[in-house]
Amino acid sequence: MDRYKPGNKLTLLRNGAEYFPALERAIDAAQREIWFETYIFADDASGRQVAAAFERAARRGVKVRVMVDGWGAKYYLTANLEREMITAGVDLLRYRPEVAPWQFRTHRLRRLHRKLCQIDDRVAFVGGINVIDDTNTPGHTPPRADFAVRVEGPIVVPIAQAMQRVWALVQLVRSGNSDVPFFPDPIHSERAGSQTAKFVTRDNLRHRRDIERAYLAAIRTAKDEIIIANSYFFPGIRFRRALKDAAERGVKVTLLLQARVEYMLLHFATRALYGQLLHAGINIQEYHRSMLHAKVAVVDEHWATVGSSNIDPYSLLMAREANVFVRDNGFNRELKSQLVEMVRTGSRRIAADDWESRPRLYKAAIWISYGIVRLAMGFLGYGGNEWFRKEN
């Protein structure tokens, strides 16, 4: 796992309204190269805005490499928009493009879920925001809640190296050769600020549990408060035990979770965990104002994270993910203030008594969903007893 590095400058960005203009400005300032990864690249107003910036850069001689996930791009990136970017000189790769249902294999679930950009080894973006309009969710008008960070300083180096390795790997798998080395040359990055941070990835080789371990280390050493905002929350037993232990030693633990239904099965399966979490004294807030897509957390006054990783089997066991972990009081306060405001203006607290009195039919749906998810994960060979064992 990468060490924390001092000398960084991080700018918190909320939603596409702040992220896309910042990204476009950075792309327009690029001089040599742009590397970009995303799960979804939609052919909508936001997607065309970003694509146009890539095309401008390519036409002025900047090397632009864009990688999209095969699954995420299948339903959003149109042939017309893809052709426009390639015609302008953008190099575009699909990560694991084999998504036909009749060719299903378990490894097809190992998707590229990272949302990353790095430009000229000088500036980078890390977060959970896909290239898609904030309001592009059927039936939901308010902008989805999400976060990213703009990064300058030493941690741009591991971001650049991680992106180059994945690009080289995909090219090697597809054609047997790559125009970039799998082991990048050393990069030097100047100090840009006073913030201490590290970049952490999750993959299926050397970094299988790095993001989960970083979360657990912060939770286990928490003294005062933990706030986790996560769109898909279905943690394994180690994660649940760490949260319960923190609450039992007097730490105020708040989970800000999705109230609106997007994926029915996971929505109900998650609620099978509510009883034991509420019993431990954990505060569960369901965010209803809009779709919650955030994957962020703050612990005490000095630790925070922003990234692409949910706290569920998909993110922590299968997908390629990337988070920035920050040790800085100022960044912590800024992110915490956003989360507190989301709790205050857009969430409803789940009370333990109300939860226990829910109708039996509702509870039955929850446990049936939990059982289906458990069977599916076991069939696919992921999770095992560590993920699904219950605690009293």
N, C-alpha and C positions, 0 to 999 in steps of 0.2 A: 504494500500500500504506500502511495506517495506520502511524503512528510509535509507538514505544514510549512509554507514558505512566506516570509515577510516581504513587504515592499509592494503590495498589490493595491490597485484601485478598483473597487467594485461598485457598480451603479445598479440599484434594484429597479427593475422594470415590471410594471403590472399590466397584464393583458396586451393584446395586440396593438391597442391604441398607443402604448408607449414603446413596445418592442419593435414593431415594423418600421416606424420612422427612424429609430436609432440604428436599426440594422441597415436600412437604405442609405443613411448618411455614411456609415462605415464602408459599405460596398462602393459608394461613389468616390470615396477617398482612397480606395485600394490602388496600389501601384504595381504589384508583382503577381500576387496570387490570392485566390479565395477558395477556401474549403468549406463545404456546407453539407450537413446531414440533417434529415428530418424523417419522421415516420409518415406524416401526411403532407402532401403538397397539392393543394386544391386549385382548380381552375375557377377562382372567384376573384373578387376585387383585390383582396390581400395577396393572393397567389400571383396575380398578374402584375401587381406592384413590385413584388420581390423579383419575379422573373424578368421584368423590364430592367431592373437594376443590374441583374446578372448579365443581361444582354448588352447593356451599355458598357459594362466593364470588359466583357469579352471583345467587343468591337474596338476598344482602345488598346488592346493588347494584353490585358490582364488574363492570366491563366485561371479559369473558373472551373472548379470541380464540384459537382452536385451529386450527392448520393441520396436516394429515396428508398424506403423499404418497399419490397415487392407487394406485400399485403396492403400496407397503408396507401400506396400509390394506385393500386388496382381500381379503387372506387372513386378516386378524386383527381388524379393527374390525367388530363385528357391527352389524346394523341396530338391534337392541334397545339396545345401549349408545350408539350414535350418537343415537338418538331420545331416550333419557333425558337426555343432555347438552343437546340442543337444546331440549327441553321445559323444562329448568331455566333456560334463558336464555343458554346458551353459544353463541357464534357459531362455527361449524365450517366450514372450507373444505378442499376436496381439491385438492392440487397435481397438475395434469395427470391428471385422472381417466380419460382415455381409455386403457384398457389391454387392450381386446379384441384377441386375437391376429390376427383377420382385418382389423384396421384398423392393422396395424403400420407405423410410420414410424420412421426413425432418431432423430428428436427425442424419441421416447417414452422413450428411455434417459436423457434429461436429467432425472433425478429430484431430489426434495428429500430429500437424505440427511442434512441438518443435524439436530442435536438441541439445541435452544435454548429458553430461557425467560427472560423479563425481566419484572419486577414493579415497577410504580410508578417506573420510571427509577431504582431504588435498588439492586436486587439482580438478578443474572442467573445462569444456569446454562449451561455449555458442556461438551460432551463427546461420548462415543460411545454412551451408554446409551439404548436404545429403551425405550418403555413396554411392558414385557413381563417376566414372571417370570424371575429369574436362572436357573432350572432348566428353562425352557420350550424345551428342545432335545431332540428325540426321541432316546432311547438314551443320554443323558448326564445323570447325576445331579448331580455337583458343580456349583456355581454357575459360570457363564461368567465369565471374567476381563475386566473392563472398568473404565473410569475416566471421571469428570467432575470439573468444578470449580465451586464456588460463588464468585461474583465480586461484589465491591462496589468502588466507586470510579470513576474517570474512564472506564475502558473499558466500563462499562455503556452509555455514550452511543452508541458505534458499534454495539453489539449491538442496542440499541433501534431505531436508525435503519435498520439492515439488515433487521430483521424487519418494520418498518413498510413499507419499500419493496416487499418481496416480497408482503406482504398486498395492498397497493394494486395491484401489477402483476397478481396473479391475479384480483382483482375487476374490473379494467379489461378484461382479456382475456375474462372470462366475461360481463360485463353492460354494458361500456362506461362504467361510472362506479364510483367508490369512495367509501366513507365516511371514508377517511383520505387525507391528501395523499401523493403520491408523493415529494415533497421535504419531509421533516419539519422542523418548526420547531426552532431551536437548543435544545439541552437542557443544563442545567448540572448537573454532578455533583460533589459534595464529595469530598475525599480521605478514604479510609477505612482506609488502612494505609500500609505502606512498600515494597510490592512494585511492581516495574516490569514492565509487560506490554503486549501489543497483541493486538487481535482481527483476524483475517484470514479473509476469505471466498474461495471459489472459485465463479465463475459462468461463463457463456459469452459475456460481454460485456467489461467493463473489467478483470475480475480472473481471467482464465483460468488464469494460472500463479502467482498470488500465494503460495499455500500451498507449492507446489513450490519456488519461489524462496527462501522463508524457510527451508525445510529445507536447500537447497543452500548458502545463505550460512553457516549454522551448521556444516555438514559441512566446507566448504572452509576454514574458519578454526579447526577443532578442533585442539587441541594434545595432548590426553591420551587422551580416551575418548569413544566414541559408543555408546549403547545405544538401539536402536530396537525397540519391540514393536509388531507390526502383524499384523492377522488375515489380510489379503489383500495379499501382497507380490509385486508384479510390475512393478518399476520400469523406466523407459526408460533409454537409454544414458547420458544425462547424469547421472542419479542413480547408476547403477552405477559410472560412471567416478569420480564424486566419492568414493564409498565406497572404491573400490580405491586411489585416490590417497591418501586419508587413511591407509589401512592401510600403504601403502608408505612413508609418511613417519613411521611409528612410532606412529600412533594405534591404540589398542586398540578395534576395532570388533566389536560384538556385535549380532547380529540374533536376536530372540526371535520365532519364527514359529509358525504353526499346525501342529500334528502331526495333529490329528483331521480327517477328511475331511468337509467340508460340501458344497462344490461340486466334484465330481470333476474336471471339466475344468481349472479354474483350479488346483486342488491339484497336479495333475501338471505343468501348464505352468510353474508357479512353480519346480519342481524342475529344470527345464531350465537355470536360472541358477545352480544350486548349484556346479557345477564351477568356473566362472570366479571366483566369489566365494571359494570355499574356496582355490583356487590363489593368490589375492591375500593370503591370510592372515586372512580375515574369519572370525570365530567364529559359526557358525550353531547356535542352540539351538532345538529343536522342543518346544513346550509341549504336554504330553500330559495334564496333570492334569484339565483341563476344556476346554470350548470357549474359545478365545482370541478376544475381540472388541475388544481394546484397539487404540487408534491414538495411541500416545504415544512420546516419545523424550526422552533427556537427552544433553547434550553438555558435556563438561568439568564444571566446578563451578558454572556460572552459567546455563545455558540449558536450557529444557525446553519441551515442547509437549504439550497434551492437546486432543483434538478428535474430529471425525467422519471425517476424511479418511484412507482407506487409501492405500497407496503402490502404486496399480495404475491401469490406464487408466480404469476406471469413475470413480474418485474424482478423479483428476488431469486428466481430459479431458472428462468428461461431466456429473457430478452437481454440484448445489449443496452445498458443504461449508463447515464453519466450524471453526477452531482458535483456541485461545489460545496465544500464545507468551510465555514468561515468562523474565525475567532476574532471578533471585533465588537466592542460594545455599541458603537454607533450603528453599524449594520444591523445588529441584533435589535436595537430599539426601533429602527425604521420598519423592519419586517414585522416585529411584534405589534407595532401600532396598526399595521394593515390588518393583521389577523384579529386583533381585539375589535377593530371596527367591523370586520366581517361578522364576528360573533354578535356584536351589539345590534347591528342593523339588519342582518340577513339570516339569522339562525334561530332554531328552537331547541331548548334543552330537553333531553330525554330524561325524565325522572324515573327513578328505580320503581316507585310504587305504580306509576302509570304503565311502565313496561310489563310488570308482573300481571297487571289486570287486563292485558290485551286479549282479544278473543282467541279461543282455542284453535279455530280454523286458521287464523293468522300465524299462530305459533307452529301449527302443523306445516304450513307452507314454508316457513323458515327452515325447519329441520329437514324437510324433504329436499329443499334446495341445497342445504349443507351436505346431505348425503350424496346427492347427484354430483356435486363438485368434488367431494372426496373420492367417489368412485372413478370419476373422470381423471383426476390427478393420479390415482393409483394405476389406472390403465395405461396412462402415458409414461409412467415410471418416474414421476416427480413427487417430491414432498415427503411421502411416507408418514410414519408415525410422528416424526418431529413436527410436521405441519398440522396434523389433524387431531392429535391427542388432546382430550379435554382435561381440565383441572377442576377440582372441586373447590 
